[in-house]
Amino acid sequence: MAREWKPYLCLRCKKTFDQNDIALIPGPMRCPYCASRLIVKTRPPIAKTVKTI
């Protein structure tokens, strides 16, 4: 089974989550697990292909 991609990563606890998890906590964007504000947006696992000329 493939692992589901979640676009946000907490730099403190290293857990991943999505926008729905963030919406549960009022106020500024925080990690739903440890309440840290050190959050980065990750890249999707599939690379973009660009056609060359």
C-alpha positions in Angstrom: 0.0 0.0 0.0 1.4 3.4 -0.9 1.8 6.0 1.8 -0.5 9.0 1.5 1.2 12.3 0.8 0.5 15.0 3.3 1.6 18.5 2.3 2.8 19.9 5.7 5.7 18.7 7.9 6.4 19.8 11.5 10.1 20.5 12.0 9.9 19.9 15.7 8.1 16.5 15.9 8.6 15.4 12.3 5.0 14.4 11.8 3.1 15.1 8.6 -0.5 16.5 8.3 -2.8 18.2 5.8 -4.9 21.3 5.7 -7.9 19.6 7.4 -5.8 18.9 10.5 -4.7 22.5 10.7 -8.3 23.8 10.5 -9.1 22.1 13.8 -6.9 24.5 15.8 -8.1 28.1 16.0 -5.6 31.0 15.6 -2.3 31.0 13.7 -1.1 27.9 11.8 0.3 25.3 14.3 1.2 21.6 14.3 -1.9 19.7 15.6 0.4 17.3 17.5 2.9 19.5 19.3 1.6 23.0 18.7 4.8 24.2 17.2 4.8 26.9 14.6 7.8 25.5 12.7 5.9 24.1 9.7 7.2 23.6 6.1 5.2 22.7 3.0 6.6 19.6 1.3 6.8 18.8 -2.4 4.6 16.1 -4.0 6.4 12.8 -4.6 5.8 12.9 -8.4 8.2 15.0 -10.4 6.9 17.3 -13.1 7.9 16.4 -16.7 8.8 19.2 -19.0 8.8 18.7 -22.8 12.0 20.0 -24.4 12.1 21.7 -27.8 
